[in-house]
Amino acid sequence: MELHSIQTGYFKLDGGAMFGVVPKSIWSRSNPADANNLIRLCMRSLLIRNGAKLILVDTGIGTKQDAKFLSYYHLHGEDSLDRSLSKAGYQRNEITDVFQTHLHLDHCGGTTEWSDSGGTRARPSFPNARIWSNQAHWEWATQPNARERASFRKENLQPIEASGQLSFVERKGDISRDVFGQIDVLFVDGHTESQMLPLLHYKGHKILFAADLLPTVGHIALPYVMGYDTRPLLTMEERERIFRQCADEGIILFLEHDPLHECCTLQHTEKGVRVKDCFRLCEL
């Protein structure tokens, strides 16, 4: 198996929303805010070469934004999905599978692109790939609740279904084994219905793609739950169970949104599970 960290760009979100009930005087120590209370976040995907499969986990926010949209999310930086794929030695048409942890706009926006100059018709960005979600989350996203409606954008979803490239991972309890060979999938429901977290077996390590279960290292304490989560108490239960397992088994967490740290490990302390080490994926 071959792994590449794929940086698709940076954006900003309100720090209070990212940390829920935690006071700014505490969360700003690890995630400093600007004058508008915004914190910097990245959109880091993972590229997996596993035999004949070339799998991209999440695709960032994409390039379909207008000026109004940009004013909300403050996209910045020189990184892009195509530039990072090229640096790894690949291009979009080589991707065999796009694995969507969930369908919020900052995770799946790059899965589609405008097919016309006027920005009225979208198509999948990966012409030769199966695009993976799961039945429960797809229904949740395409029939959205009022709380999440703004995060599930039609131009990100409808072209996937219309293309015939959409496939579903079968959910088997909280974990589905060997979905792509050497890759299990953990299901968590606190952030959104049936979010999927790939668990990889790589060079004698286990690596969990944390997605929005753990946005940044600064979120490791159990109560540090995002205001975006639909079921925050369930998120805390899921985090406690999974973080304990990570500390017990030395599982590495690959971080999608932390602007500084790609990976971390966890350890048990008097205050509960906390960060042990932070490092880059290429250091494994």
N, C-alpha and C positions, 0 to 999 in steps of 0.2 A: 504494500500500500504506500502511496505517495500523497503527502499533504502540502497544501499551499494556503497561506493566509492571503485573502483577497480584500484589499481595502477599496471600498467603493465611494468614499467621501465622508465629509463631516457635516453635522447639522447642530442646531441648538433647540433645546426645549426648556420650559420653565422649571427651575430647580424645585420649587414647591410641589409641582405636579409629579415630578420624578421621585420625590421622597415622601409623599403623602403626609402623615401626621407628624413626621420628624421635624423639629424646628430648624430653621436656617442656620442658627448659631452652631448647630452640630453638623449638619450635612455639608455646609460650606467648607469645612476643614478638609474634606477629601475631594469635593467637587466644587471649586470656587465659581461663583456666579459673576456675570458682568453687571453693568449698571442697570440693565433691564431685568435682572434676576434670572437670566438664561445661563444654562450650563452647556459646555461643549460635549458632544457625543459623536462617536463614529459609527459607521455602518460597515462592519467587517464580516465578510462572507468566508466560507471555507470551501476550497476545491479539493476533491478527493479522487485520485486515480486508483482504482481497484480493479485489476485485471483489465477487461475490455470496457469497463464502466468509467466515465469521467463525470463525476457528480458535483454539482454546485449547490451548496446549502445557503439559501437566501440570496437575494440579488440587490439589496439596497433600495433606494428610493426612486431610481430611474431618472429619465431625462424628459419627462412629459410635462414638467411644471411651467406654469405661467408666472408672471410677475407677482400677482396677488399671492399665489402659493409660496413663492420664494420669500415673501415678506413675513410669512408665518414661521418658516422652518430654517431660514438663514443658512442655506447650503453654502459651503465654502471648502477651500482646499483644492489641491491639484490632482488628487487621486480620482480615478474613475474605474468602473467595472472593466471596460475594455482595456484600459492602460494596465491594470493589475493582472488581467488574464494574459496579456501579451508579455509582461515581465516574467510570468511563470512559464511562458513558452506555449501558450494555447490561445485559441480564439473561439468565439461563440458557437460557430457551426460544428465544433468538435464535442461540445457538451452533449452527453447522452441522457442525463437526468438532472432536472432542477428540483431540488427538495425544498419545499416551503415549510418552515417551522410553523408559521401561521401567516395570515393574509392581510395583516396591517400594512399600511402603505409604505412604511420605512423598511419592510422586510421583503415585499414582493413587487414594488414599483418597477424594478429593473427587468422583470420577467416579460413585460410588454413594452412596445415602442410605437410611436406614431408611424403609420404607413403612408400618410399624406402630409404635404407641407402645411396644410391648414390646421392640423391637429384635431381632426374630427373622427378619424378611424385608427384604431390601434390593432396591432398584431403581436403574436409572441416574438420575443427577441431571440429565441433559441430554436431555429427551425427544425433541428433534428433531435430534440429532447422530449422525453416524457416529463410532464410537469406534475409533481406529486403533492397532494394534500390528503385529507381523509374525509369520509362522508359527513361526519358530524360537524367538523369545522367548516366544510364547504357550505353546508346548509346554514350554519350560523352566520357566515360571511355574506351569503347571497340573499339572506332574509334578515338583515341586521337589526339589532336592538337600537334604541335611541341613543344609548350611551356610546356605542362604538360605530355608529353609522358613518361618521366622517372619516374613520380610518379604513373602511372597506369601500374603495372607489371602483365604480363600474368599469372604467377603462383599464383597470388592473385585472379584473376578473372575467368579464364577458368574453374577451378574445381568447382566453385559455380554453374555456368550454367550447366555444365555436370552432376552434382549430382541430378538435379531436385529440389533442395532446394530453388532456387531463387524465390522470390516474389517481387511484386512492390506495393509501396504505391501510391495511385491515387492522383495526384496533383489537387487541386481545388483552383485555384488562388494562393495567397500567404500563405494560411493556410488550412490544412485539419483537420477536427475536429474528436475527439474520435476515433483515429486510433486503439488504444488498450484499450479503456475505460480509462477515466481520463487522457488521453495523446493526446494532439493536436500536429501537426507537422507544423512548420513554414518553408517556402521555401525561400532561399536567393541565389542569382546568382552572386554576385560580386567575391567571391573567386574562385568558380568553378560552373558549371551549376547545378542548382537544389540541392544545399546542403540542407540537412534536419536537423532542430533543434527541438528536442522534447521539448514540454512545458508540464510540469507535474503539477497536482493538488495534493498537499501533505500536510496533517496536517494543512489545512487552508492557505497554502502558494502556490504561483506559482513559479516553478523552471524551468528555461530555460537552457538546455544543450547547451553551447555557441559554442562548436567545434571551427572552425577557424574564426568565426565572431569576437570573442574576445580571442586571444590566451593566453594573460596574463593580469594582472592588469595594467602593464606598457603600454598597447596598448589602453587605454580607450579614450584618446584624438582622435577626429575624423580623423585628418590627419595621425595618426600612423597606416598606412595600410601596410600590408606585401608586399614585392616585388614579392611574389608568386601569388598574386591575379591576375586573368585574366582580371577583369574589376574594377580597383581601384576606379574610380569615383562612380560606382554603389555601391561598398562596403561602401563608405562614406555615401551615401544616405540611405542605409539599416541600417547602424549602427546608424545614427542620429535618424531615425524613431523608431527603436527598443530600443535604449538606453533611449530615452525620455519616451517611454511606460514603461520601467523597472523602471525608476525613479518615474514616476507618480503613478504606481500601486504597487510599492514595490516588483517587481519580482526579485527573486534571480537568479543570474547567476552561473551555475556550470562550472568550468574552467577546460578544458581538458589538457592544456599545461603549466599552471603556476606551477613552481616547488615548490612554497611555499604556495600558497593559493588555497583551494578547491572551495570556494564560495565567492561571494561578492554581495553587493547591491550598487545601484547608487543613486545619488542625484543631483539636479540642483544647480549650482553655477554661479558666475559672469563669469567664464571662460567656461561655458557650463556644460554638464553632467560629473561628476567625481565620483570616488569611495567614498562610504560612509563607509561601514564596510566590513571586511574580516573575515571569520570564517570557521570552518569545518562543513561538512554535518551532522555529528553526533550530533552537537550542536543544531539542530533544534528540 
